[in-house]
């Protein structure tokens, strides 16, 4: 059955935002695969420690993500 994995930086999103991600990704998958598969559509969120993820050669942390979201 479908398994969608979301990788985010630890503490960059609130529990409510993570729940919203799970709901919306599930809804999107169900819109493609059909309502009968909702109960077996898995969404998993992996949180990566700040500094253990980088883009363009620069390590990112939670503060960087929150600043990008505000910009």
N, C-alpha and C positions, 0 to 999 in steps of 0.2 A: 504494500500500500504506500501511498505517497508520504515521503518524509522531507520536509523543508527545514534546512538549518540556517539560522541567522547568526552571524558573528558580529558582536558589538563590543565596545570597550566597557569594562567594568565600571559601574556607577554613572555611566553617561546618560542613562534613561531611567525614569522612575518605574516602579512596579506597574503603575497604571499604563504607562506608555508601552511597556513590554506586553501587557495583556492586550492592548489595542493592536500591536503588531501581530500577535498570535491570532486574534479574531479576524483581522483584515486579510492576512495571508491565507488563513483557512477559507474564508469567504471567496477569495480569488480562485483558489484551487478548486473549490466546489463548483464555481461557475464554469469551470473547464471540464471537470471530470464527472459532474452530476451529484445531486443531493444525496443519493444513496451511499456515497463514499465519505460523507462528512464525518461519521463516527470512526473512521479508520484513517483520517488525514492527520498526520502528526506534524507539529511545528515545534522545533527545538531551538532554544536560544542559548548560545555559548558566549560567555563573557570572558574577554581577554584582558589580562592585567595591563593597566596603563604602562606605556613604555615598551610593551612586548609586541606592538603593532606599529608599522611605519608605512608612510607613503612618500614616494619621491626621495627616499634616503633619510627622512626625518621621522624619529619616533614620536608617536602621538600619545597624549594622555587625555583623561576625561575633561580637563580644563580646555584643551584645544577643540574638542568636539562641541562643547557648550558654546564656545566663542564662535565657531562656524555656524551653529544653529541660530545665533542672534544676529549674524551679519546679514 
